[in-house]
Amino acid sequence: MGISGNVSCLVLLVGLALSSLIVGSYAGNFYQDFDLTWGGHRPKIFKGGQLLSLSLDKVSGSGFQSKKEYLFGRIDMQLKLVAGNSAGTVTAYYLSSQGPTHDEIDFEFLGNVSGDPYVLHTNIFTQGKGNREQQFYLWFDPSKNFHTYSIIWKPQHIIFLVDNTPIRVFKNAESLGVPFPKNQAMRIYSSLWNADDWATRGGLVKTDWSKAPFTAYYRNFNVIDAKSSKSFSDSQPSWQTNALDAPSRRRLRWVQKYFMIYNYCTDLKRFPRGFPAECRN
Ligand SMILES: *[C@@H]1O[C@H](CO)[C@@H](O)[C@H](O)[C@H]1NC(C)=O
């Protein structure tokens, strides 16, 4: 091997070392970051920690949770939901602290019969109290490919994103007397279970167990942890203040106009004496 051979060999080695560093610091590894907590053999980790699956059969669902707790940050996960007839199944993906006054930030995917749309259900609990549901259809079939579901959690606001499009913003409304999640660290949880008593068309459509096991997949977990990352607040300058930037606000309006199917803040039947304070925010 000549000098140029040695040099290109060195370049290759340095390149490899750098790329593994970059991968190591950005992409999570399911073995390192999560515990399989429910469902015996049903949750599985593959591909050296790059892929995880949950499954549900007639006997049990399954679940996992993060080893670490987070207090503010941005958390991204790619999910590919139960395909085919997923009616009656619920895939929950959420952040939660513990105890009777826990805080929680929820994505829940309510399955449907083949060809009918999933419902993406969201909720926020503060100090043990939820009742802040918003529901959406998605602008794609979430069982065909992986899509990225993210939560940005800052002291000023919580933003839910789907493929980087904001679908919901929950602003800190402490000035109106509404508690905001900011003192309790949360773990990431996910589970796949049967909820055919309510999930699909309000419980009218039951799970077809002849299609079991039902399987959902997870990959590309990524977290920008506010605690360990000084750059968190600088990493998304456009998310910095309460307001989203103009293109993001436009996307949010587009989702709310065409894909939102339920908003507790407009449900007069439920709140005949006036909407919760944060709805004025
Ligand atoms: C399932 O499809 C029906 C018919 O399109 C729709 O009304 C419903 O919202 C869908 N999702 C769920 C979870 O029921």
The ligand as a Gaussian input file, in Angstrom:
#p B3LYP/6-31G(d) Opt

LIG

0 1
 C      -62.961000       4.724000      12.185000
 O      -63.659000       4.982000      10.987000
 C      -64.922000       5.579000      11.153000
 C      -65.585000       5.668000       9.780000
 O      -64.799000       6.436000       8.913000
 C      -64.769000       6.944000      11.824000
 O      -66.032000       7.493000      12.078000
 C      -63.983000       6.798000      13.118000
 O      -63.687000       8.087000      13.646000
 C      -62.670000       6.061000      12.854000
 N      -61.798000       5.931000      14.011000
 C      -62.122000       5.399000      15.183000
 C      -61.006000       5.243000      16.137000
 O      -63.245000       5.065000      15.493000

